[in-house]
Amino acid sequence: MDPATHYLEEARRQLRGHKRMAEGAIAQLKDEELFVALDPEANSVAVLVKHLAGNMRSRFTDFLTSDGDKPDRHRDQEFEMNSDTTRADVMHWWEEGWARVFSAIDALKPEDVMRTVTIRGEPHTVLQAINRQIAHYAQHIGQIVFLAKAFPLRRMEIAQHSARPVGRVQPADDGQADAVRAIRAHSDELMRTLGRMTMAVMRSRLLAVFVTVALVSTALAQQGSISADSDRSAEEEVKKLETEISDLVVRGQWDAYATHLAGDYCLGDIKPQTREEVLAELRSGQSKILNLFPEGLRVRVYGDTAVLTGHLTVLTRQAGKVITRYSQFTDVFLRRDGRWFLLSTQRTPVKE
């Protein structure tokens, strides 16, 4: 695969990941919480979404042929919110904005990557313009995730108070001030989420995938020194399949997910599970997967076997609580009749 094609696929992958991460966070919020800011200088989730949507419309409409700062954009109005705005309105802005992003990027050809476009009259290559937006969107999505983590604490602290739904709130009352102080007291944990988003931005700017330790099965190790095949096409197929599997899990499409598992699939975790046990647990709904974010993917191909390693962030809801888990993982894929199947998964929990 040529570098330009690889770049466009990686840009789409990162943008899809950012979108999923924000949607997992938004799903945790009550309708009224979408419109609440934590202090007078902060923005609500609804305002952040409105701003992102406005930016997406401006930057990606006629992406190759017009300036990225459209004359009909009114940026200041993106930070204002009408009192009758609903959750449905917010999500409509969100989906409409992302539709413009993916429509523009999907239309690009490899030879377009080094073409010149302008933003506020400043020339950028297409590569630079897309990276600029990935960084911008990651910043605001980090803020959305921060708010989603903060509101459960806020509910506990000011359960006796009603949140007033506005885009930018007036100075908080005493109860709200107490909640804000409590939230800030826990800011170390919350800011680690923003740190992870910053790392994602760095990866997008470097246009590279971090290398993680590849764990090869015992059978391969016993054969002595074995070099991986140089098969970029197979490596990209496996990476793409990993992303598709993650999307199916987040959407809860278990029947489609099952078609990618080998008949003797095994999940090696704290408690090893068979294919049937994994599917039964997922379908039970005991643990709702809000988001799944695989990063730093590395693939090694050995004939009809592929070993994929990376870092995994999983956001779940269990017994009404939102839990974030981090792990290093290894997926082993097996190719049969030209199609890859997931044979096993091994996850090792790690600190954030």
PLY file of the C-alpha trace (Angstrom):
ply
format ascii 1.0
element vertex 352
property float x
property float y
property float z
element edge 351
property int vertex1
property int vertex2
end_header
0.00 0.00 0.00
1.38 3.41 -0.94
1.90 5.99 1.86
-0.91 8.31 0.70
-3.51 5.53 0.70
-2.28 4.37 4.10
-2.55 7.93 5.44
-6.16 8.36 4.29
-7.16 5.04 5.87
-5.40 5.95 9.12
-7.09 9.38 9.18
-10.51 7.74 8.78
-9.69 5.21 11.50
-8.68 7.89 13.99
-11.68 10.06 13.22
-14.04 7.08 13.63
-12.37 6.34 16.96
-12.80 9.93 18.16
-16.45 9.88 17.10
-17.10 6.62 18.98
-15.36 7.90 22.09
-17.51 11.04 22.21
-20.72 9.09 21.57
-19.90 6.74 24.41
-19.47 9.75 26.70
-22.63 11.51 25.51
-24.66 8.34 26.06
-23.85 8.52 29.78
-25.41 11.97 30.20
-29.01 12.76 31.03
-30.78 15.08 28.59
-30.53 18.12 30.85
-26.82 17.50 31.54
-25.99 18.07 27.89
-26.76 21.75 28.40
-25.00 22.38 31.73
-21.56 23.99 32.05
-19.49 23.55 35.22
-18.57 27.24 35.55
-19.21 30.55 33.75
-16.15 30.22 31.51
-16.80 26.63 30.49
-18.86 25.15 27.68
-21.59 22.57 27.92
-21.49 19.36 25.88
-24.25 20.78 23.66
-22.17 23.88 22.93
-19.10 21.79 22.17
-21.12 19.67 19.73
-22.59 22.76 18.06
-19.12 24.26 17.68
-17.67 21.02 16.28
-20.54 20.70 13.81
-20.05 24.29 12.65
-16.35 23.72 12.18
-16.95 20.47 10.27
-19.46 22.12 7.93
-17.08 24.99 7.25
-13.89 22.97 6.82
-15.18 20.01 4.81
-17.81 21.54 2.51
-16.20 21.81 -0.95
-13.00 20.74 0.80
-10.69 20.85 -2.21
-12.14 23.86 -3.99
-13.02 26.51 -1.38
-11.44 28.08 1.68
-12.01 26.16 4.91
-13.38 29.24 6.65
-16.71 29.78 4.87
-18.12 33.33 4.71
-21.53 32.17 5.97
-20.08 30.66 9.15
-20.87 32.59 12.33
-18.46 31.11 14.84
-19.57 33.17 17.84
-23.13 31.88 17.45
-21.85 28.33 17.86
-21.27 29.16 21.54
-24.86 30.31 22.07
-27.72 27.95 22.88
-31.47 28.51 22.60
-33.45 27.41 25.63
-35.72 25.18 23.52
-32.85 23.12 22.06
-33.31 19.37 22.60
-31.04 16.35 22.71
-32.37 15.39 19.26
-31.21 18.78 17.91
-27.74 18.25 19.36
-27.38 14.77 17.90
-28.64 16.01 14.52
-25.85 18.61 14.46
-23.39 15.90 15.46
-24.34 13.41 12.75
-24.63 16.09 10.06
-21.16 17.40 10.87
-19.51 13.99 10.78
-21.32 13.10 7.56
-19.59 16.06 5.90
-16.20 15.00 7.26
-16.39 11.41 6.05
-18.01 12.35 2.74
-15.11 14.70 1.97
-12.37 12.31 3.05
-13.93 9.29 1.33
-13.90 11.24 -1.93
-10.16 11.89 -1.76
-7.70 9.99 -3.95
-4.10 9.24 -2.97
-2.86 11.89 -5.39
-4.95 14.52 -3.54
-2.97 14.20 -0.30
-0.31 16.73 -1.37
-2.72 19.13 -3.06
-2.98 22.61 -1.59
-6.11 23.90 0.16
-6.56 27.05 2.24
-7.92 27.80 5.70
-8.46 31.50 6.35
-6.30 32.13 3.29
-3.37 30.14 4.70
-2.15 27.36 2.39
-2.11 23.79 3.70
-1.52 20.47 2.03
-4.55 18.19 2.30
-2.51 16.11 4.75
-1.85 19.17 6.94
-5.49 20.30 6.80
-6.81 16.90 7.88
-4.24 16.61 10.69
-5.22 20.07 11.89
-8.84 18.95 12.19
-7.99 15.64 13.87
-6.10 17.59 16.52
-8.93 20.11 16.95
-11.63 17.46 17.25
-9.57 15.38 19.69
-9.21 18.43 21.95
-12.95 19.05 22.19
-13.83 15.36 22.41
-11.45 15.16 25.35
-13.51 17.93 26.98
-16.72 15.99 26.32
-15.24 12.86 27.92
-14.08 14.98 30.88
-17.64 16.23 31.41
-19.08 12.73 31.14
-16.73 11.58 33.91
-17.51 14.65 36.03
-21.31 14.51 36.03
-21.76 11.29 38.05
-19.85 12.98 40.88
-21.84 16.17 40.38
-25.10 14.22 40.73
-24.01 12.82 44.07
-22.84 16.17 45.37
-25.85 18.27 44.38
-28.67 15.76 44.08
-30.92 18.24 45.88
-30.38 20.89 43.23
-31.83 21.07 39.71
-29.45 21.65 36.84
-30.50 24.67 34.78
-30.22 23.78 31.03
-28.31 26.54 29.27
-25.38 26.68 26.89
-23.24 28.92 29.13
-24.49 29.06 32.71
-24.58 31.96 35.12
-22.33 31.76 38.22
-23.08 28.55 40.12
-25.17 28.61 43.30
-23.68 27.34 46.58
-24.62 23.72 45.88
-23.15 23.86 42.41
-20.00 25.56 43.74
-19.54 22.71 46.22
-19.89 20.23 43.37
-17.37 22.07 41.24
-14.87 22.05 44.12
-15.43 18.33 44.57
-14.93 17.73 40.86
-11.72 19.73 40.84
-10.50 17.71 43.84
-10.69 14.64 41.59
-9.18 16.35 38.56
-6.02 14.21 38.47
-8.00 11.15 37.46
-10.16 13.06 35.02
-7.27 14.83 33.32
-5.64 11.51 32.49
-8.39 11.09 29.92
-7.33 14.33 28.27
-3.76 13.06 28.37
-4.78 10.01 26.38
-6.49 12.23 23.82
-3.29 14.31 23.57
-1.34 11.16 22.79
-3.85 10.38 20.05
-3.17 13.81 18.54
0.57 13.17 18.63
0.07 9.87 16.82
-1.98 11.55 14.11
0.68 14.23 13.56
3.49 11.68 13.35
1.41 9.54 10.96
2.70 6.40 12.59
1.54 3.54 14.73
3.33 2.89 18.02
5.21 -0.37 18.17
4.16 -2.74 20.95
5.69 -6.05 21.93
4.54 -8.83 19.59
3.71 -12.04 21.43
4.08 -15.08 19.18
2.46 -18.40 20.00
4.46 -21.21 21.61
4.27 -23.30 18.46
6.05 -20.61 16.48
8.63 -20.03 19.19
9.56 -23.72 19.24
10.55 -23.54 15.59
13.42 -21.20 16.41
14.07 -17.85 14.79
11.16 -17.10 12.47
10.77 -13.89 10.52
7.36 -12.43 9.72
6.26 -12.37 6.12
6.46 -9.07 4.28
2.77 -8.95 3.39
1.47 -5.39 3.72
-1.84 -6.29 2.09
-2.57 -8.98 4.70
-1.46 -6.65 7.53
-3.90 -3.98 6.38
-6.70 -6.55 5.99
-6.21 -7.66 9.60
-6.09 -4.07 10.92
-9.26 -3.23 9.02
-10.98 -6.34 10.38
-9.95 -5.40 13.94
-11.60 -1.99 13.49
-14.76 -3.57 12.03
-14.98 -6.02 14.94
-14.63 -3.14 17.43
-17.43 -1.23 15.68
-19.75 -4.27 15.83
-19.08 -4.72 19.55
-19.83 -1.05 20.32
-23.06 -1.22 18.30
-24.08 -4.50 19.96
-24.44 -6.37 16.64
-23.60 -9.76 18.12
-24.73 -11.93 15.20
-22.47 -10.05 12.79
-19.67 -10.10 15.40
-19.99 -13.89 15.73
-19.35 -14.41 12.01
-15.77 -13.14 12.51
-14.96 -15.61 15.32
-13.41 -19.00 14.61
-15.40 -21.98 15.87
-12.86 -22.66 18.63
-12.26 -19.01 19.52
-10.94 -18.47 23.05
-10.75 -15.31 25.15
-7.79 -15.53 27.52
-8.57 -13.12 30.35
-8.86 -13.28 34.12
-11.35 -16.08 33.45
-10.75 -17.84 30.09
-13.91 -18.16 28.00
-14.97 -20.13 24.93
-16.67 -18.60 21.90
-20.11 -19.60 23.20
-19.41 -18.20 26.68
-18.21 -14.88 25.26
-21.28 -14.48 23.04
-23.66 -15.47 25.85
-22.15 -12.88 28.20
-22.29 -10.13 25.58
-25.90 -10.89 24.66
-26.95 -10.96 28.33
-26.44 -7.20 28.57
-24.98 -7.49 32.07
-22.14 -5.24 30.97
-23.00 -2.58 28.39
-19.99 -1.67 26.23
-20.14 2.09 25.65
-16.89 2.42 23.72
-13.97 0.35 22.51
-10.79 2.10 21.44
-7.91 -0.06 20.07
-4.68 1.88 19.55
-1.07 1.32 18.50
-1.92 -1.68 16.33
0.96 -3.83 15.06
0.49 -6.87 12.81
2.86 -9.74 12.06
1.89 -12.25 9.37
3.17 -15.84 9.32
1.62 -17.53 6.31
-2.08 -17.99 7.14
-1.62 -16.80 10.74
-1.54 -13.15 11.82
-0.66 -11.81 15.27
-2.03 -8.35 16.11
-0.96 -6.46 19.23
-2.01 -3.13 20.68
-3.44 -1.15 23.56
-7.16 -1.30 24.34
-9.38 1.13 26.22
-12.84 -0.24 27.10
-15.61 1.91 28.56
-18.46 -0.14 30.08
-21.54 0.39 32.22
-22.02 -2.21 34.96
-24.70 -2.02 37.64
-25.29 1.63 36.79
-21.59 2.56 37.09
-19.32 3.57 34.22
-16.00 1.73 34.34
-12.92 2.33 32.19
-10.40 -0.48 31.75
-7.04 -0.48 29.98
-5.09 -3.45 28.67
-2.40 -4.63 26.31
-3.92 -7.20 24.00
-2.92 -9.81 21.45
-5.34 -11.11 18.82
-4.45 -14.15 16.72
-6.17 -14.44 13.33
-6.34 -17.49 11.06
-6.93 -17.29 7.30
-9.23 -19.86 5.71
-10.31 -19.76 2.04
-9.04 -16.19 1.73
-10.90 -14.91 4.80
-9.49 -13.98 8.22
-11.10 -15.26 11.43
-10.33 -14.24 15.02
-8.94 -17.34 16.75
-7.95 -16.03 20.18
-7.65 -12.89 22.29
-5.30 -12.42 25.23
-5.67 -9.27 27.38
-3.30 -8.13 30.12
-4.67 -5.35 32.36
-2.41 -2.32 32.68
-2.54 0.97 34.53
-3.60 3.97 32.48
0 1
1 2
2 3
3 4
4 5
5 6
6 7
7 8
8 9
9 10
10 11
11 12
12 13
13 14
14 15
15 16
16 17
17 18
18 19
19 20
20 21
21 22
22 23
23 24
24 25
25 26
26 27
27 28
28 29
29 30
30 31
31 32
32 33
33 34
34 35
35 36
36 37
37 38
38 39
39 40
40 41
41 42
42 43
43 44
44 45
45 46
46 47
47 48
48 49
49 50
50 51
51 52
52 53
53 54
54 55
55 56
56 57
57 58
58 59
59 60
60 61
61 62
62 63
63 64
64 65
65 66
66 67
67 68
68 69
69 70
70 71
71 72
72 73
73 74
74 75
75 76
76 77
77 78
78 79
79 80
80 81
81 82
82 83
83 84
84 85
85 86
86 87
87 88
88 89
89 90
90 91
91 92
92 93
93 94
94 95
95 96
96 97
97 98
98 99
99 100
100 101
101 102
102 103
103 104
104 105
105 106
106 107
107 108
108 109
109 110
110 111
111 112
112 113
113 114
114 115
115 116
116 117
117 118
118 119
119 120
120 121
121 122
122 123
123 124
124 125
125 126
126 127
127 128
128 129
129 130
130 131
131 132
132 133
133 134
134 135
135 136
136 137
137 138
138 139
139 140
140 141
141 142
142 143
143 144
144 145
145 146
146 147
147 148
148 149
149 150
150 151
151 152
152 153
153 154
154 155
155 156
156 157
157 158
158 159
159 160
160 161
161 162
162 163
163 164
164 165
165 166
166 167
167 168
168 169
169 170
170 171
171 172
172 173
173 174
174 175
175 176
176 177
177 178
178 179
179 180
180 181
181 182
182 183
183 184
184 185
185 186
186 187
187 188
188 189
189 190
190 191
191 192
192 193
193 194
194 195
195 196
196 197
197 198
198 199
199 200
200 201
201 202
202 203
203 204
204 205
205 206
206 207
207 208
208 209
209 210
210 211
211 212
212 213
213 214
214 215
215 216
216 217
217 218
218 219
219 220
220 221
221 222
222 223
223 224
224 225
225 226
226 227
227 228
228 229
229 230
230 231
231 232
232 233
233 234
234 235
235 236
236 237
237 238
238 239
239 240
240 241
241 242
242 243
243 244
244 245
245 246
246 247
247 248
248 249
249 250
250 251
251 252
252 253
253 254
254 255
255 256
256 257
257 258
258 259
259 260
260 261
261 262
262 263
263 264
264 265
265 266
266 267
267 268
268 269
269 270
270 271
271 272
272 273
273 274
274 275
275 276
276 277
277 278
278 279
279 280
280 281
281 282
282 283
283 284
284 285
285 286
286 287
287 288
288 289
289 290
290 291
291 292
292 293
293 294
294 295
295 296
296 297
297 298
298 299
299 300
300 301
301 302
302 303
303 304
304 305
305 306
306 307
307 308
308 309
309 310
310 311
311 312
312 313
313 314
314 315
315 316
316 317
317 318
318 319
319 320
320 321
321 322
322 323
323 324
324 325
325 326
326 327
327 328
328 329
329 330
330 331
331 332
332 333
333 334
334 335
335 336
336 337
337 338
338 339
339 340
340 341
341 342
342 343
343 344
344 345
345 346
346 347
347 348
348 349
349 350
350 351
